[in-house]
């Protein structure tokens, strides 16, 4: 049974919990999962073991608070300390997948928009100028910004757990919208103000679209075989 199967099994078993127990366990699950540097498989095995223990206690008339105590955050922190860090070799396929997926989406979007503007509205040129050095630097900076965005997002999600009074949905939506807007704005600023340097290649829009499509297909097949994301 791989990691994604463990997640699916966890989702199915959680449906057996009472509303109170599901809320308590759900906060624990989110808090533990948001430690992205920890072994994903080991994390899911621990979460499933906790869930099965809770289901057994629930059948005996006990609540999650009876099982895990009055301070679930401290309990989770103790659990997290016992989970080993993810091996670097296990992170490489995921990092490669994210890079290919990001580049493919940018390539498809830029290619399709540029193609439509040029051939249907006679705007711009029929190709994209790609300075090798500055273009590569932009991609690397965007990947770093993406990593920072995911790190901040995980911290924000963790901070939303174990609260007696949950914030209003519109407040959470506004916070998430501002975070996403900041990330997109920074990527656009990098693209706008990065000076062109290095050899320049002129790539036609159809070729750019084909390149993005090929990368997307490769990332899709890679995810299909390795099940990197759901």
C-alpha positions in Angstrom: 0.0 0.0 0.0 1.6 3.3 -1.1 1.2 6.7 0.5 -1.8 7.8 -1.7 -3.6 4.6 -0.7 -3.0 5.3 2.9 -4.5 8.8 2.4 -7.6 7.3 0.7 -8.1 4.8 3.5 -7.8 7.5 6.1 -10.5 9.5 4.2 -12.8 6.6 4.2 -12.3 5.6 7.8 -12.8 9.2 9.0 -16.4 9.0 7.8 -17.1 6.7 10.7 -16.2 9.4 13.3 -18.8 11.4 15.2 -18.9 15.1 14.3 -17.1 16.1 17.5 -14.4 13.5 17.1 -14.0 14.3 13.4 -13.4 18.0 14.2 -10.8 17.1 16.9 -9.0 14.5 14.7 -9.3 16.7 11.6 -7.3 19.5 13.3 -4.6 17.1 14.4 -4.4 15.6 10.9 -3.9 19.1 9.3 -1.4 20.2 11.9 0.7 17.0 11.4 0.5 16.9 7.6 1.6 20.5 7.2 5.1 19.7 8.2 6.3 19.3 4.7 9.9 18.3 5.6 8.7 15.1 7.3 8.4 11.7 5.6 5.0 11.6 3.9 4.6 7.9 4.1 5.6 7.7 7.8 3.2 10.6 8.5 0.3 8.9 6.9 1.0 5.6 8.7 1.0 7.5 12.1 -2.2 9.3 11.2 -3.9 6.1 10.2 -2.8 4.4 13.4 -4.1 7.3 15.4 -7.4 7.1 13.6 -7.8 3.4 14.2 -7.1 3.9 17.9 -9.7 6.7 18.0 -12.3 4.5 16.2 -11.7 1.7 18.7 -12.1 4.1 21.6 -15.2 5.7 20.0 -16.8 2.2 19.9 -16.3 2.1 23.6 -18.1 5.4 24.1 -15.0 7.6 24.5 -14.2 10.9 22.7 -11.1 12.1 21.0 -10.5 14.3 24.0 -10.5 11.2 26.2 -7.9 9.6 23.9 -5.6 12.4 23.0 -6.0 14.7 26.0 -6.9 18.4 26.5 -3.9 19.8 24.7 -3.9 18.3 21.2 -1.4 20.8 19.9 1.3 19.6 22.3 0.4 16.0 21.6 0.9 16.6 17.8 4.2 18.4 18.4 5.4 15.3 20.3 4.3 13.1 17.4 6.0 15.3 14.8 9.3 15.1 16.6 9.2 11.3 16.2 8.5 11.4 12.5 11.8 11.2 10.4 12.6 13.8 7.8 11.9 13.0 4.2 14.9 11.7 2.4 16.3 14.1 -0.2 16.2 11.4 -2.9 12.4 11.1 -2.3 12.0 14.8 -2.7 13.7 15.0 -6.1 10.9 13.5 -8.2 8.4 15.8 -6.6 10.6 18.9 -7.2 11.1 17.8 -10.8 7.4 17.3 -11.2 6.6 20.8 -9.8 9.2 22.4 -12.1 7.9 20.7 -15.2 4.3 21.4 -14.4 5.0 25.1 -13.7 7.1 25.6 -16.9 4.5 23.7 -18.9 1.6 25.9 -17.7 3.6 29.1 -18.3 4.6 27.8 -21.7 1.0 26.9 -22.7 -0.5 30.1 -21.4 2.1 32.4 -23.0 2.0 30.5 -26.2 -1.8 30.3 -26.6 -2.3 34.0 -25.6 0.5 35.2 -27.8 -0.7 33.1 -30.8 -4.3 34.4 -30.4 -3.2 38.0 -30.1 -0.9 37.8 -33.2 -3.0 35.7 -35.6 -6.5 37.0 -34.6 -5.8 40.6 -33.6 -2.5 41.3 -35.4 -0.8 42.3 -32.1 2.8 41.6 -31.2 5.1 39.4 -33.2 4.8 35.8 -34.2 7.3 34.5 -31.8 8.6 34.8 -28.2 12.1 36.1 -27.5 13.8 34.1 -24.8 17.1 35.4 -23.4 18.8 32.2 -22.1 20.5 33.6 -19.0 17.9 36.0 -17.8 15.0 33.7 -18.8 16.6 30.8 -16.8 17.1 33.2 -13.8 13.4 34.2 -13.9 12.4 30.6 -13.8 14.7 29.9 -10.8 13.4 32.9 -8.9 9.8 32.0 -9.6 10.5 28.5 -8.2 12.0 30.0 -5.1 9.0 32.2 -4.7 6.7 29.2 -5.2 8.6 27.3 -2.4 8.3 30.4 -0.1 4.6 30.6 -1.0 4.0 26.9 -0.1 5.9 27.3 3.2 3.9 30.4 4.2 0.7 28.7 3.1 1.4 25.6 5.3 2.1 27.9 8.3 -1.2 29.7 7.7 -3.1 26.5 7.5 -1.5 25.2 10.7 -2.4 28.4 12.5 -6.0 27.8 11.7 -6.2 24.6 13.7 -7.1 24.1 17.4 -9.1 27.3 17.6 -12.2 27.4 19.9 -13.7 30.2 17.7 -13.1 29.7 14.0 -12.7 32.9 11.9 -15.4 33.8 9.5 -15.2 32.2 6.0 -14.9 35.6 4.3 -11.9 36.6 6.5 -10.1 33.3 5.6 -10.9 33.8 1.9 -9.6 37.4 2.0 -6.4 36.2 3.8 -5.8 33.5 1.2 -6.6 35.9 -1.7 -4.1 38.4 -0.4 -1.4 35.7 -0.1 -2.1 34.5 -3.7 -2.1 38.0 -5.0 1.2 38.8 -3.4 2.8 35.7 -4.9 1.4 36.5 -8.4 2.5 40.1 -8.1 6.0 39.2 -7.2 6.4 36.8 -10.1 5.1 39.6 -12.5 7.5 42.1 -11.0 10.4 39.8 -11.6 9.3 39.2 -15.2 8.8 43.0 -15.7 12.0 44.3 -14.3 14.5 41.6 -15.1 16.8 43.0 -17.8 17.5 40.8 -20.8 20.9 39.3 -21.0 22.5 36.3 -22.6 22.0 34.8 -26.0 18.4 35.3 -27.3 16.4 32.6 -29.0 13.3 33.4 -31.0 10.7 30.7 -30.6 7.4 30.7 -32.6 4.2 30.4 -30.7 3.2 26.9 -32.1 6.6 25.6 -31.0 6.2 27.2 -27.6 2.8 25.6 -27.3 4.1 22.2 -28.3 7.0 22.5 -25.8 4.5 23.3 -23.0 2.2 20.5 -24.0 5.0 17.9 -24.1 6.2 19.0 -20.6 2.7 18.8 -19.3 2.2 15.3 -20.7 5.5 14.1 -19.2 4.5 15.5 -15.8 1.1 13.9 -16.1 2.5 10.5 -16.9 5.1 11.0 -14.1 2.4 11.7 -11.6 0.3 8.8 -12.9 3.1 6.3 -12.3 4.5 7.8 -9.1 1.3 9.4 -7.7 3.1 12.5 -6.5 -0.1 14.5 -6.0 -3.8 13.5 -5.8 
